[in-house]
């Protein structure tokens, strides 16, 4: 399911808007934890106490949280782009099929033709 399908669906030809969810994704929080664990691991590897350069801990957490949010945002954008191109390819296949229908058999595909070739807002 495409990302935008969560917010708008078609019910019997009419688009119905759904409520958007404005909560923050958990990728920022997981990125912050990753930054904290990397900082703790670096302190352990250097055989220093956890208070060694303690002011860098929030910076690492914010940096890794921001980076993971950005990566998650890019992943969502590419997923939506893939969904759009898949929809375009499906429409292209249907339109090519409708173009290749032999003469005399148009009545069988009348509903499919009206659905894909005619703009329903002009009827």
Rosetta blueprint (number, residue, H / E / L):
1 X L
2 X L
3 X H
4 X H
5 X H
6 X H
7 X L
8 X E
9 X E
10 X E
11 X E
12 X L
13 X L
14 X E
15 X E
16 X E
17 X E
18 X L
19 X L
20 X L
21 X L
22 X L
23 X L
24 X L
25 X L
26 X L
27 X H
28 X H
29 X H
30 X H
31 X H
32 X H
33 X H
34 X H
35 X H
36 X H
37 X H
38 X H
39 X H
40 X H
41 X H
42 X H
43 X H
44 X H
45 X H
46 X L
47 X L
48 X L
49 X L
50 X L
51 X L
52 X L
53 X L
54 X L
55 X L
56 X H
57 X H
58 X H
59 X H
60 X H
61 X H
62 X H
63 X H
64 X H
65 X H
66 X H
67 X H
68 X H
69 X H
70 X H
71 X H
72 X H
73 X H
74 X H
75 X H
76 X H
77 X H
78 X H
79 X H
80 X H
81 X H
82 X H
83 X H
84 X H
85 X H
86 X H
87 X H
88 X H
89 X H
90 X H
91 X H
92 X H
93 X H
94 X H
95 X H
96 X H
97 X H
98 X H
99 X H
100 X L
101 X L
102 X L
103 X L
104 X L
105 X L
106 X H
107 X H
108 X H
109 X H
110 X H
111 X H
112 X H
113 X H
114 X H
115 X H
116 X H
117 X H
118 X L
119 X L
120 X H
121 X H
122 X H
123 X L
